[in-house]
């Protein structure tokens, strides 16, 4: 996978803002490439389920931070309701 590609293979479409954040953070991008499609779906759903733009931006920052730390799924969240 080249640096400009982000693994998508998910039910939810990878939003542009989350894609851009992943592109800027190689460590988070490496974990993203290594997690399962189900885990990617959960990150996407967690980020996009925020009602306000401010909440979404905070969740993107947290997701990148947690992925950089090696976390493979969002913590303390009921999970994607779309499964």
Phi and psi restraints in degrees (range 20) as a CNS / XPLOR table:
assign (resid 1 and name C) (resid 2 and name N)
       (resid 2 and name CA) (resid 2 and name C) 1.0 -78.9 20.0 2
assign (resid 2 and name N) (resid 2 and name CA)
       (resid 2 and name C) (resid 3 and name N) 1.0 165.8 20.0 2
assign (resid 2 and name C) (resid 3 and name N)
       (resid 3 and name CA) (resid 3 and name C) 1.0 -60.8 20.0 2
assign (resid 3 and name N) (resid 3 and name CA)
       (resid 3 and name C) (resid 4 and name N) 1.0 -28.6 20.0 2
assign (resid 3 and name C) (resid 4 and name N)
       (resid 4 and name CA) (resid 4 and name C) 1.0 -84.5 20.0 2
assign (resid 4 and name N) (resid 4 and name CA)
       (resid 4 and name C) (resid 5 and name N) 1.0 -4.8 20.0 2
assign (resid 4 and name C) (resid 5 and name N)
       (resid 5 and name CA) (resid 5 and name C) 1.0 -99.6 20.0 2
assign (resid 5 and name N) (resid 5 and name CA)
       (resid 5 and name C) (resid 6 and name N) 1.0 141.0 20.0 2
assign (resid 5 and name C) (resid 6 and name N)
       (resid 6 and name CA) (resid 6 and name C) 1.0 -123.5 20.0 2
assign (resid 6 and name N) (resid 6 and name CA)
       (resid 6 and name C) (resid 7 and name N) 1.0 128.5 20.0 2
assign (resid 6 and name C) (resid 7 and name N)
       (resid 7 and name CA) (resid 7 and name C) 1.0 -59.0 20.0 2
assign (resid 7 and name N) (resid 7 and name CA)
       (resid 7 and name C) (resid 8 and name N) 1.0 131.7 20.0 2
assign (resid 7 and name C) (resid 8 and name N)
       (resid 8 and name CA) (resid 8 and name C) 1.0 -114.1 20.0 2
assign (resid 8 and name N) (resid 8 and name CA)
       (resid 8 and name C) (resid 9 and name N) 1.0 -56.2 20.0 2
assign (resid 8 and name C) (resid 9 and name N)
       (resid 9 and name CA) (resid 9 and name C) 1.0 8.1 20.0 2
assign (resid 9 and name N) (resid 9 and name CA)
       (resid 9 and name C) (resid 10 and name N) 1.0 62.3 20.0 2
assign (resid 9 and name C) (resid 10 and name N)
       (resid 10 and name CA) (resid 10 and name C) 1.0 -138.6 20.0 2
assign (resid 10 and name N) (resid 10 and name CA)
       (resid 10 and name C) (resid 11 and name N) 1.0 164.3 20.0 2
assign (resid 10 and name C) (resid 11 and name N)
       (resid 11 and name CA) (resid 11 and name C) 1.0 -74.9 20.0 2
assign (resid 11 and name N) (resid 11 and name CA)
       (resid 11 and name C) (resid 12 and name N) 1.0 -45.0 20.0 2
assign (resid 11 and name C) (resid 12 and name N)
       (resid 12 and name CA) (resid 12 and name C) 1.0 -81.7 20.0 2
assign (resid 12 and name N) (resid 12 and name CA)
       (resid 12 and name C) (resid 13 and name N) 1.0 144.2 20.0 2
assign (resid 12 and name C) (resid 13 and name N)
       (resid 13 and name CA) (resid 13 and name C) 1.0 -74.5 20.0 2
assign (resid 13 and name N) (resid 13 and name CA)
       (resid 13 and name C) (resid 14 and name N) 1.0 134.7 20.0 2
assign (resid 13 and name C) (resid 14 and name N)
       (resid 14 and name CA) (resid 14 and name C) 1.0 -70.3 20.0 2
assign (resid 14 and name N) (resid 14 and name CA)
       (resid 14 and name C) (resid 15 and name N) 1.0 114.8 20.0 2
assign (resid 14 and name C) (resid 15 and name N)
       (resid 15 and name CA) (resid 15 and name C) 1.0 -67.6 20.0 2
assign (resid 15 and name N) (resid 15 and name CA)
       (resid 15 and name C) (resid 16 and name N) 1.0 150.6 20.0 2
assign (resid 15 and name C) (resid 16 and name N)
       (resid 16 and name CA) (resid 16 and name C) 1.0 -58.0 20.0 2
assign (resid 16 and name N) (resid 16 and name CA)
       (resid 16 and name C) (resid 17 and name N) 1.0 -42.6 20.0 2
assign (resid 16 and name C) (resid 17 and name N)
       (resid 17 and name CA) (resid 17 and name C) 1.0 -65.5 20.0 2
assign (resid 17 and name N) (resid 17 and name CA)
       (resid 17 and name C) (resid 18 and name N) 1.0 -38.3 20.0 2
assign (resid 17 and name C) (resid 18 and name N)
       (resid 18 and name CA) (resid 18 and name C) 1.0 -70.6 20.0 2
assign (resid 18 and name N) (resid 18 and name CA)
       (resid 18 and name C) (resid 19 and name N) 1.0 -39.7 20.0 2
assign (resid 18 and name C) (resid 19 and name N)
       (resid 19 and name CA) (resid 19 and name C) 1.0 -59.3 20.0 2
assign (resid 19 and name N) (resid 19 and name CA)
       (resid 19 and name C) (resid 20 and name N) 1.0 -45.5 20.0 2
assign (resid 19 and name C) (resid 20 and name N)
       (resid 20 and name CA) (resid 20 and name C) 1.0 -63.4 20.0 2
assign (resid 20 and name N) (resid 20 and name CA)
       (resid 20 and name C) (resid 21 and name N) 1.0 -40.6 20.0 2
assign (resid 20 and name C) (resid 21 and name N)
       (resid 21 and name CA) (resid 21 and name C) 1.0 -63.9 20.0 2
assign (resid 21 and name N) (resid 21 and name CA)
       (resid 21 and name C) (resid 22 and name N) 1.0 -39.9 20.0 2
assign (resid 21 and name C) (resid 22 and name N)
       (resid 22 and name CA) (resid 22 and name C) 1.0 -65.7 20.0 2
assign (resid 22 and name N) (resid 22 and name CA)
       (resid 22 and name C) (resid 23 and name N) 1.0 -39.8 20.0 2
assign (resid 22 and name C) (resid 23 and name N)
       (resid 23 and name CA) (resid 23 and name C) 1.0 -62.9 20.0 2
assign (resid 23 and name N) (resid 23 and name CA)
       (resid 23 and name C) (resid 24 and name N) 1.0 -31.0 20.0 2
assign (resid 23 and name C) (resid 24 and name N)
       (resid 24 and name CA) (resid 24 and name C) 1.0 -81.4 20.0 2
assign (resid 24 and name N) (resid 24 and name CA)
       (resid 24 and name C) (resid 25 and name N) 1.0 -9.3 20.0 2
assign (resid 24 and name C) (resid 25 and name N)
       (resid 25 and name CA) (resid 25 and name C) 1.0 -129.6 20.0 2
assign (resid 25 and name N) (resid 25 and name CA)
       (resid 25 and name C) (resid 26 and name N) 1.0 89.3 20.0 2
assign (resid 25 and name C) (resid 26 and name N)
       (resid 26 and name CA) (resid 26 and name C) 1.0 -56.2 20.0 2
assign (resid 26 and name N) (resid 26 and name CA)
       (resid 26 and name C) (resid 27 and name N) 1.0 -35.8 20.0 2
assign (resid 26 and name C) (resid 27 and name N)
       (resid 27 and name CA) (resid 27 and name C) 1.0 -65.1 20.0 2
assign (resid 27 and name N) (resid 27 and name CA)
       (resid 27 and name C) (resid 28 and name N) 1.0 -45.1 20.0 2
assign (resid 27 and name C) (resid 28 and name N)
       (resid 28 and name CA) (resid 28 and name C) 1.0 -66.4 20.0 2
assign (resid 28 and name N) (resid 28 and name CA)
       (resid 28 and name C) (resid 29 and name N) 1.0 -37.3 20.0 2
assign (resid 28 and name C) (resid 29 and name N)
       (resid 29 and name CA) (resid 29 and name C) 1.0 -63.3 20.0 2
assign (resid 29 and name N) (resid 29 and name CA)
       (resid 29 and name C) (resid 30 and name N) 1.0 -38.3 20.0 2
assign (resid 29 and name C) (resid 30 and name N)
       (resid 30 and name CA) (resid 30 and name C) 1.0 -65.2 20.0 2
assign (resid 30 and name N) (resid 30 and name CA)
       (resid 30 and name C) (resid 31 and name N) 1.0 -41.9 20.0 2
assign (resid 30 and name C) (resid 31 and name N)
       (resid 31 and name CA) (resid 31 and name C) 1.0 -66.4 20.0 2
assign (resid 31 and name N) (resid 31 and name CA)
       (resid 31 and name C) (resid 32 and name N) 1.0 -42.2 20.0 2
assign (resid 31 and name C) (resid 32 and name N)
       (resid 32 and name CA) (resid 32 and name C) 1.0 -56.1 20.0 2
assign (resid 32 and name N) (resid 32 and name CA)
       (resid 32 and name C) (resid 33 and name N) 1.0 -42.6 20.0 2
assign (resid 32 and name C) (resid 33 and name N)
       (resid 33 and name CA) (resid 33 and name C) 1.0 -67.6 20.0 2
assign (resid 33 and name N) (resid 33 and name CA)
       (resid 33 and name C) (resid 34 and name N) 1.0 -25.8 20.0 2
assign (resid 33 and name C) (resid 34 and name N)
       (resid 34 and name CA) (resid 34 and name C) 1.0 -91.1 20.0 2
assign (resid 34 and name N) (resid 34 and name CA)
       (resid 34 and name C) (resid 35 and name N) 1.0 -19.8 20.0 2
assign (resid 34 and name C) (resid 35 and name N)
       (resid 35 and name CA) (resid 35 and name C) 1.0 -81.5 20.0 2
assign (resid 35 and name N) (resid 35 and name CA)
       (resid 35 and name C) (resid 36 and name N) 1.0 164.6 20.0 2
assign (resid 35 and name C) (resid 36 and name N)
       (resid 36 and name CA) (resid 36 and name C) 1.0 -74.3 20.0 2
assign (resid 36 and name N) (resid 36 and name CA)
       (resid 36 and name C) (resid 37 and name N) 1.0 159.4 20.0 2
assign (resid 36 and name C) (resid 37 and name N)
       (resid 37 and name CA) (resid 37 and name C) 1.0 -57.5 20.0 2
assign (resid 37 and name N) (resid 37 and name CA)
       (resid 37 and name C) (resid 38 and name N) 1.0 -36.0 20.0 2
assign (resid 37 and name C) (resid 38 and name N)
       (resid 38 and name CA) (resid 38 and name C) 1.0 -62.9 20.0 2
assign (resid 38 and name N) (resid 38 and name CA)
       (resid 38 and name C) (resid 39 and name N) 1.0 -42.0 20.0 2
assign (resid 38 and name C) (resid 39 and name N)
       (resid 39 and name CA) (resid 39 and name C) 1.0 -64.6 20.0 2
assign (resid 39 and name N) (resid 39 and name CA)
       (resid 39 and name C) (resid 40 and name N) 1.0 -40.2 20.0 2
assign (resid 39 and name C) (resid 40 and name N)
       (resid 40 and name CA) (resid 40 and name C) 1.0 -61.5 20.0 2
assign (resid 40 and name N) (resid 40 and name CA)
       (resid 40 and name C) (resid 41 and name N) 1.0 -43.2 20.0 2
assign (resid 40 and name C) (resid 41 and name N)
       (resid 41 and name CA) (resid 41 and name C) 1.0 -57.5 20.0 2
assign (resid 41 and name N) (resid 41 and name CA)
       (resid 41 and name C) (resid 42 and name N) 1.0 -41.7 20.0 2
assign (resid 41 and name C) (resid 42 and name N)
       (resid 42 and name CA) (resid 42 and name C) 1.0 -66.4 20.0 2
assign (resid 42 and name N) (resid 42 and name CA)
       (resid 42 and name C) (resid 43 and name N) 1.0 -41.2 20.0 2
assign (resid 42 and name C) (resid 43 and name N)
       (resid 43 and name CA) (resid 43 and name C) 1.0 -61.4 20.0 2
assign (resid 43 and name N) (resid 43 and name CA)
       (resid 43 and name C) (resid 44 and name N) 1.0 -46.3 20.0 2
assign (resid 43 and name C) (resid 44 and name N)
       (resid 44 and name CA) (resid 44 and name C) 1.0 -61.7 20.0 2
assign (resid 44 and name N) (resid 44 and name CA)
       (resid 44 and name C) (resid 45 and name N) 1.0 -47.1 20.0 2
assign (resid 44 and name C) (resid 45 and name N)
       (resid 45 and name CA) (resid 45 and name C) 1.0 -63.7 20.0 2
assign (resid 45 and name N) (resid 45 and name CA)
       (resid 45 and name C) (resid 46 and name N) 1.0 -40.7 20.0 2
assign (resid 45 and name C) (resid 46 and name N)
       (resid 46 and name CA) (resid 46 and name C) 1.0 -61.8 20.0 2
assign (resid 46 and name N) (resid 46 and name CA)
       (resid 46 and name C) (resid 47 and name N) 1.0 -44.9 20.0 2
assign (resid 46 and name C) (resid 47 and name N)
       (resid 47 and name CA) (resid 47 and name C) 1.0 -65.5 20.0 2
assign (resid 47 and name N) (resid 47 and name CA)
       (resid 47 and name C) (resid 48 and name N) 1.0 -46.1 20.0 2
assign (resid 47 and name C) (resid 48 and name N)
       (resid 48 and name CA) (resid 48 and name C) 1.0 -81.4 20.0 2
assign (resid 48 and name N) (resid 48 and name CA)
       (resid 48 and name C) (resid 49 and name N) 1.0 -11.7 20.0 2
assign (resid 48 and name C) (resid 49 and name N)
       (resid 49 and name CA) (resid 49 and name C) 1.0 -78.8 20.0 2
assign (resid 49 and name N) (resid 49 and name CA)
       (resid 49 and name C) (resid 50 and name N) 1.0 -8.7 20.0 2
assign (resid 49 and name C) (resid 50 and name N)
       (resid 50 and name CA) (resid 50 and name C) 1.0 -66.8 20.0 2
assign (resid 50 and name N) (resid 50 and name CA)
       (resid 50 and name C) (resid 51 and name N) 1.0 135.4 20.0 2
assign (resid 50 and name C) (resid 51 and name N)
       (resid 51 and name CA) (resid 51 and name C) 1.0 -75.6 20.0 2
assign (resid 51 and name N) (resid 51 and name CA)
       (resid 51 and name C) (resid 52 and name N) 1.0 -38.2 20.0 2
assign (resid 51 and name C) (resid 52 and name N)
       (resid 52 and name CA) (resid 52 and name C) 1.0 -100.7 20.0 2
assign (resid 52 and name N) (resid 52 and name CA)
       (resid 52 and name C) (resid 53 and name N) 1.0 152.3 20.0 2
assign (resid 52 and name C) (resid 53 and name N)
       (resid 53 and name CA) (resid 53 and name C) 1.0 -60.4 20.0 2
assign (resid 53 and name N) (resid 53 and name CA)
       (resid 53 and name C) (resid 54 and name N) 1.0 -37.5 20.0 2
assign (resid 53 and name C) (resid 54 and name N)
       (resid 54 and name CA) (resid 54 and name C) 1.0 -61.9 20.0 2
assign (resid 54 and name N) (resid 54 and name CA)
       (resid 54 and name C) (resid 55 and name N) 1.0 -42.6 20.0 2
assign (resid 54 and name C) (resid 55 and name N)
       (resid 55 and name CA) (resid 55 and name C) 1.0 -63.9 20.0 2
assign (resid 55 and name N) (resid 55 and name CA)
       (resid 55 and name C) (resid 56 and name N) 1.0 -43.5 20.0 2
assign (resid 55 and name C) (resid 56 and name N)
       (resid 56 and name CA) (resid 56 and name C) 1.0 -60.6 20.0 2
assign (resid 56 and name N) (resid 56 and name CA)
       (resid 56 and name C) (resid 57 and name N) 1.0 -44.6 20.0 2
assign (resid 56 and name C) (resid 57 and name N)
       (resid 57 and name CA) (resid 57 and name C) 1.0 -62.9 20.0 2
assign (resid 57 and name N) (resid 57 and name CA)
       (resid 57 and name C) (resid 58 and name N) 1.0 -41.1 20.0 2
assign (resid 57 and name C) (resid 58 and name N)
       (resid 58 and name CA) (resid 58 and name C) 1.0 -63.2 20.0 2
assign (resid 58 and name N) (resid 58 and name CA)
       (resid 58 and name C) (resid 59 and name N) 1.0 -42.4 20.0 2
assign (resid 58 and name C) (resid 59 and name N)
       (resid 59 and name CA) (resid 59 and name C) 1.0 -66.2 20.0 2
assign (resid 59 and name N) (resid 59 and name CA)
       (resid 59 and name C) (resid 60 and name N) 1.0 -35.7 20.0 2
assign (resid 59 and name C) (resid 60 and name N)
       (resid 60 and name CA) (resid 60 and name C) 1.0 -64.0 20.0 2
assign (resid 60 and name N) (resid 60 and name CA)
       (resid 60 and name C) (resid 61 and name N) 1.0 -45.5 20.0 2
assign (resid 60 and name C) (resid 61 and name N)
       (resid 61 and name CA) (resid 61 and name C) 1.0 -59.8 20.0 2
assign (resid 61 and name N) (resid 61 and name CA)
       (resid 61 and name C) (resid 62 and name N) 1.0 -44.3 20.0 2
assign (resid 61 and name C) (resid 62 and name N)
       (resid 62 and name CA) (resid 62 and name C) 1.0 -66.3 20.0 2
assign (resid 62 and name N) (resid 62 and name CA)
       (resid 62 and name C) (resid 63 and name N) 1.0 -41.1 20.0 2
assign (resid 62 and name C) (resid 63 and name N)
       (resid 63 and name CA) (resid 63 and name C) 1.0 -60.7 20.0 2
assign (resid 63 and name N) (resid 63 and name CA)
       (resid 63 and name C) (resid 64 and name N) 1.0 -45.7 20.0 2
assign (resid 63 and name C) (resid 64 and name N)
       (resid 64 and name CA) (resid 64 and name C) 1.0 -62.6 20.0 2
assign (resid 64 and name N) (resid 64 and name CA)
       (resid 64 and name C) (resid 65 and name N) 1.0 -44.4 20.0 2
assign (resid 64 and name C) (resid 65 and name N)
       (resid 65 and name CA) (resid 65 and name C) 1.0 -61.2 20.0 2
assign (resid 65 and name N) (resid 65 and name CA)
       (resid 65 and name C) (resid 66 and name N) 1.0 -44.6 20.0 2
assign (resid 65 and name C) (resid 66 and name N)
       (resid 66 and name CA) (resid 66 and name C) 1.0 -69.6 20.0 2
assign (resid 66 and name N) (resid 66 and name CA)
       (resid 66 and name C) (resid 67 and name N) 1.0 -40.0 20.0 2
assign (resid 66 and name C) (resid 67 and name N)
       (resid 67 and name CA) (resid 67 and name C) 1.0 -62.9 20.0 2
assign (resid 67 and name N) (resid 67 and name CA)
       (resid 67 and name C) (resid 68 and name N) 1.0 -41.2 20.0 2
assign (resid 67 and name C) (resid 68 and name N)
       (resid 68 and name CA) (resid 68 and name C) 1.0 -59.3 20.0 2
assign (resid 68 and name N) (resid 68 and name CA)
       (resid 68 and name C) (resid 69 and name N) 1.0 -33.9 20.0 2
assign (resid 68 and name C) (resid 69 and name N)
       (resid 69 and name CA) (resid 69 and name C) 1.0 -81.5 20.0 2
assign (resid 69 and name N) (resid 69 and name CA)
       (resid 69 and name C) (resid 70 and name N) 1.0 -1.5 20.0 2
assign (resid 69 and name C) (resid 70 and name N)
       (resid 70 and name CA) (resid 70 and name C) 1.0 96.3 20.0 2
assign (resid 70 and name N) (resid 70 and name CA)
       (resid 70 and name C) (resid 71 and name N) 1.0 2.3 20.0 2
assign (resid 70 and name C) (resid 71 and name N)
       (resid 71 and name CA) (resid 71 and name C) 1.0 -68.8 20.0 2
assign (resid 71 and name N) (resid 71 and name CA)
       (resid 71 and name C) (resid 72 and name N) 1.0 131.5 20.0 2
assign (resid 71 and name C) (resid 72 and name N)
       (resid 72 and name CA) (resid 72 and name C) 1.0 -96.5 20.0 2
assign (resid 72 and name N) (resid 72 and name CA)
       (resid 72 and name C) (resid 73 and name N) 1.0 -19.7 20.0 2
assign (resid 72 and name C) (resid 73 and name N)
       (resid 73 and name CA) (resid 73 and name C) 1.0 -142.5 20.0 2
assign (resid 73 and name N) (resid 73 and name CA)
       (resid 73 and name C) (resid 74 and name N) 1.0 154.9 20.0 2
assign (resid 73 and name C) (resid 74 and name N)
       (resid 74 and name CA) (resid 74 and name C) 1.0 -62.1 20.0 2
assign (resid 74 and name N) (resid 74 and name CA)
       (resid 74 and name C) (resid 75 and name N) 1.0 140.2 20.0 2
assign (resid 74 and name C) (resid 75 and name N)
       (resid 75 and name CA) (resid 75 and name C) 1.0 -96.6 20.0 2
assign (resid 75 and name N) (resid 75 and name CA)
       (resid 75 and name C) (resid 76 and name N) 1.0 150.5 20.0 2
assign (resid 75 and name C) (resid 76 and name N)
       (resid 76 and name CA) (resid 76 and name C) 1.0 57.7 20.0 2
assign (resid 76 and name N) (resid 76 and name CA)
       (resid 76 and name C) (resid 77 and name N) 1.0 43.7 20.0 2
assign (resid 76 and name C) (resid 77 and name N)
       (resid 77 and name CA) (resid 77 and name C) 1.0 -137.8 20.0 2
assign (resid 77 and name N) (resid 77 and name CA)
       (resid 77 and name C) (resid 78 and name N) 1.0 138.8 20.0 2
assign (resid 77 and name C) (resid 78 and name N)
       (resid 78 and name CA) (resid 78 and name C) 1.0 -62.6 20.0 2
assign (resid 78 and name N) (resid 78 and name CA)
       (resid 78 and name C) (resid 79 and name N) 1.0 -21.6 20.0 2
assign (resid 78 and name C) (resid 79 and name N)
       (resid 79 and name CA) (resid 79 and name C) 1.0 107.7 20.0 2
assign (resid 79 and name N) (resid 79 and name CA)
       (resid 79 and name C) (resid 80 and name N) 1.0 169.9 20.0 2
assign (resid 79 and name C) (resid 80 and name N)
       (resid 80 and name CA) (resid 80 and name C) 1.0 -64.7 20.0 2
assign (resid 80 and name N) (resid 80 and name CA)
       (resid 80 and name C) (resid 81 and name N) 1.0 122.5 20.0 2
assign (resid 80 and name C) (resid 81 and name N)
       (resid 81 and name CA) (resid 81 and name C) 1.0 -74.5 20.0 2
assign (resid 81 and name N) (resid 81 and name CA)
       (resid 81 and name C) (resid 82 and name N) 1.0 -6.3 20.0 2
assign (resid 81 and name C) (resid 82 and name N)
       (resid 82 and name CA) (resid 82 and name C) 1.0 -90.0 20.0 2
assign (resid 82 and name N) (resid 82 and name CA)
       (resid 82 and name C) (resid 83 and name N) 1.0 1.4 20.0 2
